[in-house]
Amino acid sequence: MTNKFSYIRPHIQEMHPYEPILPFDVLSSELGIPPERLIKLDANENPYGPIPEVRAALANSNALHIYPDPESRQIRKLLAEHHQLRESGIVIGAGADELIDLIMRIVIEPGDKVINCPPTFGMYAFDGALNQAKLISLPRRGDFSLDLPGILQAVEEHKPRLLFLANPNNPDGGMISDHEFQQLVDLPLLLVMDEAYVQFIEHGRSVLKEVVSYTNLIVLRTFSKWAGLAGLRIGYGVFPEEFVPMLMRAKQPYNVSIAAEQAAVITMQNLPKAEENIAQIIKNRDQLYQALAQFSWLKPYPSQANFILCQVEGVSAFDVKQRLRKQGILIRYFDKPGLSDHIRISIGTEEQIEKLITALKGIG
Ligand SMILES: Cc1ncc(COP(=O)(O)O)c(C=O)c1O
């Protein structure tokens, strides 16, 4: 039988499609609720959006007809100053997502092994499949902590090239200890620490400053969460310097748009303003955690990120998601091992949290 997809590479044909979140306007017409009344707590975005200075600058930009700088020099300079690192170790991507793919593209030959510790951010498995990596899955324990002995054993057995770790982890918001980090970074593989949510940490620490001390450590960051720029797509990685020329060879030259770089630059130039939003989100997180803990059928996990994972008892987690959805409140449900009785709620504004809690009271 002729395969009608015979031009398409077999591993792409075998991939599961990514489950995208519906855009606001589509959701709004599906639910019959105007977009401004939707409460979007399903993708860990920043409910306050970018700082006003960003909106103003983009509205007045006179550079949108010009191709962007392939080396994103302006934002790299500011990031280097901020982190007290050299610009030559920083690469900018269209979100951390692009950098996850780019790292795999320059490191993975088909069949090479990558360690993944689910439940976690889905792009590690997605980009692994795209790049023909063989994923070695080391599931987390019931409390979402790492199975460190399992990882150490798998490294010996499978000789993987890469290990991706979200820290804080998505979807539970927990972090690894210094001891765990030390054991992982001493392994004979490339360790990618994804610090997408690091700005919301109260207990725990970033390992960004450690990159200069190792040849096998990469740290990823993003402007999507703390800076409210998810829609513009900009993130960065801090790399051992010898990696960077190789990444630059594989990167699309115009991957980061003029608007995205400009927005990130203005955010960095007005850091105290953006930090006010972070502080407010941390405050809201505490408020939401306390409120969720009052429900006998919800068990919220302490989180160091801008979302809270809850175990749902005695009620179907999927039903909770659906019933909130009908009221225009969007939260995340994952039909995945270890998560099917959980919901994940992104931290909204104080007003959104109040509405969510009122809606939850109507459910259980
Ligand atoms: C752990 C983690 N890394 C990266 C991202 C995506 O970041 P970006 O928007 O910069 O691609 C997310 C988004 O949900 C995430 O949870």
PDBQT file of the ligand as one rigid body, heavy atoms in Angstrom, charges set to zero:
ROOT
HETATM    1  C1  LIG A 401       9.386  24.776  32.718  1.00  0.00    +0.000 C 
HETATM    2  C2  LIG A 401       9.042  25.639  31.548  1.00  0.00    +0.000 A 
HETATM    3  N1  LIG A 401      10.009  26.015  30.700  1.00  0.00    +0.000 NA
HETATM    4  C3  LIG A 401       9.762  26.798  29.638  1.00  0.00    +0.000 A 
HETATM    5  C4  LIG A 401       8.469  27.248  29.380  1.00  0.00    +0.000 A 
HETATM    6  C5  LIG A 401       8.210  28.039  28.144  1.00  0.00    +0.000 C 
HETATM    7  O1  LIG A 401       8.902  29.224  28.155  1.00  0.00    +0.000 OA
HETATM    8  P1  LIG A 401       8.829  30.188  26.891  1.00  0.00    +0.000 P 
HETATM    9  O2  LIG A 401       7.496  30.856  26.902  1.00  0.00    +0.000 OA
HETATM   10  O3  LIG A 401       9.964  31.128  27.139  1.00  0.00    +0.000 OA
HETATM   11  O4  LIG A 401       9.028  29.349  25.669  1.00  0.00    +0.000 OA
HETATM   12  C6  LIG A 401       7.424  26.887  30.229  1.00  0.00    +0.000 A 
HETATM   13  C7  LIG A 401       6.051  27.365  29.936  1.00  0.00    +0.000 C 
HETATM   14  O5  LIG A 401       5.064  26.930  30.430  1.00  0.00    +0.000 OA
HETATM   15  C8  LIG A 401       7.714  26.049  31.331  1.00  0.00    +0.000 A 
HETATM   16  O6  LIG A 401       6.748  25.643  32.152  1.00  0.00    +0.000 OA
ENDROOT
TORSDOF 0
